[in-house]
Amino acid sequence: MRWILLVPAVVLPALAAVLTRRPALARLPRSAEGLTAYQLAWLRNGPRAFAVTTVVALHLAGLVERLPDGRLARSAVADSPADPLLAGLLPTFGTPVELERLASRGEARQALRGIRAVLVERGLFLPVGRAVLAGLLLLVAVPFAVVGLLDLSPVLAGAGGTVLAVAALRLFARAQDAPLSARHSKLLRAGHPLPDDPAGASRDGIVRAVAVHGRAALDLYLPGITGPAELLWRRPVRRSGGGDGPDTGGDARLGYDGGAGADFS
C-alpha cells in the first residue's frame, strides 16, 4: 500500500509548479512593452543594472557627478527631474555614495520595492518567498516519492527522489534578486536592438538602451564613461585569496569581481 504515498509525491510538485509559473516570460519581449527603463534594467540584471541606469539618467540630466574619490554626488544644479522615480532617488546623492552601494540606500530600496511589485503583477518576476516555498514543497515530496516508488523499483525510487531534490536546489539557487535567465535576457535585448549609428539618439533613448543592453549601450552612446576618472570608473578589484594582482575575471572598469554576470552594468 506504499503506492498511496505517490499522491503527495505528485500533488506537492504540482503546487510548486503553480507557485513558480511565469507565463509572461514566454511572451518576451512583447510582455515587457510599457515597462519603464528602470523596470527593464532591474528585470535584466537586478539592482546592479538599476543602479547604473539611474546614475546614467541623472548624469545626462546634469544632476549627478563623480567626486575625485570616485563616489557619486548630487551636482550644484537645483532642478528636479520630471520622472518621479528619479526625483525620489535624487536626494540620496546629497550624501556621496559609491555606485555599488546605491541600491542599499533607503530611497533606492523604496524604488526597487515598487519595481518588483509591478513586475510580479505582470508575471515577469518570481518573488524570493515563492521560490523558497516551492523548493520546500519539492523537498517534502522527496521521501514520499522514494518510499512510494520502492515497491515498483529501487532504481526508480532513487531517480525520482534525486530529480525532486535537484529541482528544489535549483529553486533555492534562483531565489535571489536576478530575475531573468541569460536566455530570457537575450529575448529582451532582441526586442530592443541597438542601432548601428548612435547619432541623434534622445536622452530617454540612451537611458532605455543602457537599461536593456548594459555595457554594450554604454560603449555605443557614452564611450569612455567607464574609463579612468570617469563616471562609472571603479578601481580594479583584488582577489580575496591574497593575490597581489587585480582580479581579471570580471570587468575591472565597472568594479565587479568576476564570475557569471560580471559586468556591473
Secondary structure, DSSP 8 states (H G I E B T S, - for coil): -GGGGHHHHHHHHHHHHHHT--GGGGGTTGGGTT--HHHHHHHHHHHHHHHHHHHHHHHHTT-EEE-TTS-EEE-S-----SSHHHHHHGGGGGS-B-GGGGGGSHHHHHHHHHHHHHHHHTT----HHHHHHHHHHHHHHHHHHHHHHTTT-HHHHHHHHHHHHHHHHHHHHH-SS----HHHHHHHHHTS---S--TT--HHHHHHHHHHHTHHHHHHHSTTTTSTTSTT-----B-TTS-SSB-TTSBGGGTB-SSTT----
